[in-house]
């Protein structure tokens, strides 16, 4: 039943993420702000810094995403770069009470990847500016995932950045059929890899359509990463995947500081603190900024069970 429900609901949610009318209408609902603030702590830099401090007090570390993508001109890309530079200047260092480095997450379309003619070059130059500034501050950078049409360009840029800044990480999505091969490559090269299930509506030719297939792929990919030379970042709220990560880390003799859990701000916060209390490294993904609509809707598409988290937030938040 769950697989059928997911299969019917995911395309509907994904379509909603592309609807300007739904986005504009939802922003006028009085209940919207209540839900948004549960999962996106604010639109301003002071608001996200307060959220970072809250996580640090709980023994957690963070990755911060300035929400913005599908930039339509160079001015927009430049504005996103400037927002990241200001964020990096404002982030408290040392990174956390447990000593792990902080991280920012960056989408390449937000810094120009889809711009005509020279989008790849613009995005690489802009990403390098952010990575260089982060390196000076002792902050990590992970290049975030987008839909399958961007994967080749993104991974090419990640390889180029890692040649000078090997701490640069990226995201691989288990629902893509190619991801096992990508995991093998990046695990061998010692990369930081955030493994998630996937949040975009993709054709069956490139992505597994069923929840069980996606879960199986996630476990196969996780094994590759845990066996490899890099740092696996287990981006999942699924209890099965959380338990599997702990088992695989033990199987391959990984110390707690060689891998981490990553979970979303506002979802399963008690579990985040519980894992941290066991000595595990836990990183909370904190988004902020005005372009929150696409982010929230993709969280629903990634795992339609998340609808329950959002509905409970309306009742209890």
C-alpha positions as CSV (number, residue, x, y, z in Angstrom):
1,X,0.0,0.0,0.0
2,X,2.8,2.4,0.9
3,X,4.6,1.9,-2.4
4,X,1.4,2.5,-4.4
5,X,0.6,5.6,-2.3
6,X,4.2,6.9,-2.8
7,X,3.9,6.2,-6.5
8,X,0.7,8.2,-6.9
9,X,1.6,11.0,-4.5
10,X,5.2,11.7,-5.5
11,X,4.4,13.0,-9.1
12,X,1.6,15.1,-7.8
13,X,3.8,16.7,-5.2
14,X,6.6,17.2,-7.7
15,X,4.2,18.9,-10.1
16,X,3.1,21.2,-7.2
17,X,6.8,22.2,-6.7
18,X,6.8,23.7,-10.2
19,X,3.5,25.6,-10.0
20,X,3.9,29.3,-9.6
21,X,0.2,29.7,-8.8
22,X,0.4,27.2,-5.9
23,X,3.5,28.8,-4.6
24,X,2.0,32.3,-4.7
25,X,-1.3,31.1,-3.2
26,X,0.4,29.2,-0.3
27,X,2.4,32.3,0.7
28,X,-0.8,34.1,1.4
29,X,-2.2,31.4,3.7
30,X,-2.0,32.5,7.4
31,X,-1.1,29.0,8.4
32,X,1.9,28.8,6.0
33,X,4.3,30.8,8.2
34,X,3.7,28.5,11.1
35,X,4.7,25.5,9.0
36,X,7.6,27.2,7.2
37,X,9.2,28.4,10.5
38,X,9.2,24.8,11.8
39,X,11.4,23.7,8.9
40,X,13.0,26.9,7.7
41,X,14.2,29.0,10.6
42,X,14.0,32.3,8.8
43,X,14.8,34.4,5.8
44,X,17.6,36.5,7.3
45,X,21.2,35.9,8.3
46,X,20.6,36.7,12.0
47,X,17.7,34.2,12.1
48,X,19.9,31.4,10.7
49,X,22.8,32.2,13.0
50,X,20.4,31.8,16.0
51,X,19.3,28.4,14.6
52,X,23.0,27.4,14.3
53,X,23.6,28.3,17.9
54,X,20.6,26.3,19.0
55,X,21.9,23.2,17.3
56,X,25.4,23.7,18.8
57,X,24.0,23.8,22.3
58,X,22.5,20.4,21.6
59,X,25.9,18.9,20.6
60,X,25.0,18.9,16.9
61,X,26.9,20.4,14.0
62,X,25.3,21.9,10.9
63,X,25.2,22.4,7.1
64,X,23.5,25.6,6.0
65,X,21.8,26.1,2.6
66,X,20.9,29.6,1.3
67,X,17.7,28.8,-0.6
68,X,17.9,29.7,-4.2
69,X,18.1,27.9,-7.5
70,X,17.3,28.3,-11.2
71,X,19.1,31.6,-11.4
72,X,18.0,33.4,-14.6
73,X,20.9,35.9,-14.9
74,X,24.4,36.6,-13.8
75,X,23.3,39.3,-11.3
76,X,21.2,36.6,-9.5
77,X,24.2,34.3,-9.4
78,X,26.4,37.0,-8.1
79,X,23.8,37.8,-5.4
80,X,23.8,34.2,-4.3
81,X,27.6,34.2,-4.1
82,X,27.5,37.3,-2.0
83,X,24.9,35.8,0.4
84,X,27.2,32.8,0.9
85,X,30.2,35.1,1.6
86,X,28.2,37.0,4.2
87,X,27.0,33.7,5.7
88,X,30.6,32.4,5.9
89,X,31.8,35.6,7.6
90,X,29.0,35.3,10.2
91,X,29.2,31.6,11.0
92,X,30.8,31.0,14.4
93,X,34.2,29.3,14.3
94,X,35.3,27.0,15.9
95,X,32.6,25.0,14.4
96,X,30.8,23.2,17.1
97,X,30.9,22.0,20.7
98,X,32.0,18.6,19.5
99,X,34.8,20.0,17.2
100,X,33.4,19.0,13.8
101,X,33.7,21.6,11.0
102,X,30.6,23.4,10.0
103,X,29.5,23.1,6.4
104,X,27.5,25.0,3.8
105,X,25.5,23.4,1.0
106,X,25.5,25.0,-2.5
107,X,23.3,24.3,-5.5
108,X,25.1,25.0,-8.8
109,X,22.0,26.3,-10.5
110,X,21.9,29.0,-7.9
111,X,25.3,30.3,-9.0
112,X,24.7,30.1,-12.8
113,X,24.8,26.5,-14.1
114,X,21.7,26.9,-16.3
115,X,22.6,30.3,-17.7
116,X,22.9,30.2,-21.5
117,X,26.3,30.0,-23.3
118,X,28.7,29.9,-20.4
119,X,26.7,28.6,-17.5
120,X,29.1,25.8,-16.7
121,X,32.1,28.2,-16.5
122,X,30.2,30.8,-14.5
123,X,28.9,28.2,-12.0
124,X,32.4,26.7,-11.6
125,X,34.0,30.1,-11.0
126,X,31.3,31.1,-8.5
127,X,31.5,27.8,-6.7
128,X,35.2,28.2,-6.4
129,X,34.8,31.6,-4.9
130,X,32.6,30.1,-2.2
131,X,34.8,27.1,-1.6
132,X,38.0,29.3,-1.3
133,X,36.2,31.6,1.2
134,X,34.9,28.6,3.2
135,X,38.4,27.1,3.2
136,X,39.8,30.2,4.8
137,X,37.2,30.0,7.5
138,X,37.6,26.3,8.2
139,X,34.1,25.6,6.8
140,X,33.4,22.6,4.5
141,X,31.4,22.9,1.3
142,X,29.1,20.3,-0.2
143,X,27.8,20.8,-3.7
144,X,24.1,19.8,-3.5
145,X,22.2,17.6,-5.8
146,X,19.5,18.6,-8.3
147,X,17.7,16.7,-11.0
148,X,19.4,14.1,-13.2
149,X,20.1,16.5,-16.1
150,X,22.6,18.3,-14.0
151,X,24.6,15.4,-12.6
152,X,27.3,15.2,-15.2
153,X,28.0,18.9,-15.1
154,X,27.9,18.9,-11.3
155,X,30.3,16.0,-10.8
156,X,32.7,17.5,-13.4
157,X,32.8,20.7,-11.3
158,X,33.2,18.8,-8.1
159,X,36.2,16.9,-9.5
160,X,37.8,20.2,-10.6
161,X,37.2,21.8,-7.1
162,X,38.5,18.8,-5.3
163,X,41.8,19.0,-7.2
164,X,42.5,22.1,-5.2
165,X,40.2,21.6,-2.2
166,X,39.9,17.9,-1.5
167,X,37.5,18.5,1.3
168,X,34.8,19.6,-1.1
169,X,31.9,17.1,-1.0
170,X,28.8,16.4,-3.0
171,X,25.5,14.6,-2.9
172,X,24.6,11.3,-4.6
173,X,20.9,10.2,-4.9
174,X,20.2,6.5,-4.4
175,X,17.2,6.5,-6.7
176,X,19.3,7.2,-9.8
177,X,20.4,4.1,-11.5
178,X,23.9,5.4,-12.1
179,X,24.6,6.2,-8.4
180,X,26.3,2.9,-7.5
181,X,29.0,3.6,-10.1
182,X,29.3,7.2,-8.9
183,X,29.6,6.0,-5.3
184,X,32.4,3.6,-6.3
185,X,34.3,6.4,-8.0
186,X,34.1,9.0,-5.2
187,X,34.6,6.5,-2.4
188,X,37.8,5.4,-4.0
189,X,39.0,9.0,-4.3
190,X,38.3,9.7,-0.6
191,X,35.5,12.2,-1.1
192,X,32.9,13.4,1.3
193,X,29.6,12.0,0.0
194,X,26.1,12.8,1.2
195,X,23.9,9.9,0.3
196,X,20.2,10.7,0.1
197,X,17.3,8.8,-1.5
198,X,16.3,11.6,-4.0
199,X,13.7,14.3,-4.2
200,X,13.1,15.1,-7.9
201,X,10.5,13.5,-10.2
202,X,12.6,11.5,-12.6
203,X,11.8,9.2,-15.5
204,X,12.0,5.4,-14.9
205,X,14.8,5.2,-17.5
206,X,17.2,7.0,-15.1
207,X,15.6,6.4,-11.7
208,X,14.1,3.5,-9.7
209,X,10.4,4.1,-9.5
210,X,9.5,2.0,-6.4
211,X,10.3,2.6,-2.7
212,X,11.7,-0.9,-2.2
213,X,14.0,-0.5,-5.2
214,X,15.2,2.8,-3.9
215,X,15.8,1.4,-0.4
216,X,17.7,-1.5,-1.8
217,X,19.8,0.9,-3.9
218,X,20.5,3.1,-0.8
219,X,21.8,0.1,1.1
220,X,24.0,-1.0,-1.7
221,X,25.4,2.5,-2.1
222,X,25.9,2.9,1.6
223,X,27.9,-0.3,1.7
224,X,30.2,1.0,-1.1
225,X,30.7,4.3,0.8
226,X,31.4,2.7,4.1
227,X,33.9,0.3,2.6
228,X,35.6,3.2,0.7
229,X,38.2,5.8,1.6
230,X,36.0,8.8,2.0
231,X,33.5,10.2,4.5
232,X,30.0,8.9,4.1
233,X,27.3,11.3,5.1
234,X,24.1,9.3,5.8
235,X,21.3,11.7,4.9
236,X,18.2,9.8,6.0
237,X,15.5,9.9,8.7
238,X,14.5,6.3,7.9
239,X,15.2,4.2,11.0
240,X,16.2,1.3,8.8
241,X,18.9,3.3,7.1
242,X,20.1,4.8,10.4
243,X,20.5,1.4,11.9
244,X,22.1,0.0,8.7
245,X,24.7,2.8,8.8
246,X,25.7,2.0,12.4
247,X,26.0,-1.7,11.5
248,X,28.0,-1.1,8.4
249,X,30.3,1.4,10.1
250,X,31.1,-1.4,12.7
251,X,31.5,-4.0,10.0
252,X,34.2,-1.9,8.2
253,X,35.8,-0.6,11.4
254,X,35.0,3.0,11.0
255,X,35.6,5.4,13.9
256,X,32.8,7.8,14.7
257,X,34.7,10.7,13.3
258,X,35.0,9.2,9.8
259,X,31.3,9.3,8.9
260,X,28.1,11.1,10.0
261,X,24.3,11.2,10.1
262,X,22.7,14.1,8.4
263,X,19.1,15.1,9.1
264,X,16.8,18.0,8.2
265,X,16.1,20.9,10.5
266,X,12.7,20.4,12.2
267,X,12.3,16.7,11.4
268,X,13.0,14.0,14.1
269,X,14.9,16.5,16.3
270,X,14.6,14.1,19.3
271,X,16.3,11.4,17.2
272,X,19.1,13.8,16.2
273,X,19.8,14.5,19.9
274,X,19.6,10.8,20.8
275,X,22.1,9.8,18.2
276,X,24.5,12.6,19.2
277,X,24.2,11.4,22.8
278,X,25.5,8.0,21.7
279,X,28.7,9.6,20.4
280,X,27.6,9.6,16.8
281,X,28.3,12.7,14.6
282,X,25.1,14.3,13.6
283,X,24.8,17.2,11.2
284,X,21.6,19.2,10.8
285,X,20.7,20.6,7.4
286,X,19.5,24.2,8.0
287,X,17.9,26.0,5.0
288,X,17.2,29.7,5.1
289,X,16.1,32.5,2.8
290,X,13.0,33.6,0.9
291,X,12.9,30.8,-1.7
292,X,11.5,28.2,0.8
293,X,8.6,26.9,-1.3
294,X,10.5,24.5,-3.6
295,X,12.6,23.2,-0.7
296,X,9.5,22.3,1.4
297,X,7.7,20.7,-1.4
298,X,10.7,18.6,-2.4
299,X,10.9,17.3,1.1
300,X,7.4,15.9,0.7
301,X,8.2,14.4,-2.7
302,X,11.4,12.8,-1.4
303,X,9.4,10.8,1.2
304,X,5.6,11.3,1.1
305,X,5.5,10.1,4.7
306,X,6.9,13.5,5.5
307,X,3.4,14.8,4.9
308,X,2.7,13.5,8.4
309,X,5.5,15.6,9.9
310,X,4.1,18.7,8.3
311,X,0.5,18.0,9.3
312,X,1.6,17.3,12.9
313,X,3.5,20.6,12.8
314,X,0.2,22.4,12.0
315,X,-1.4,20.9,15.0
316,X,1.4,21.1,17.6
317,X,3.7,23.8,16.4
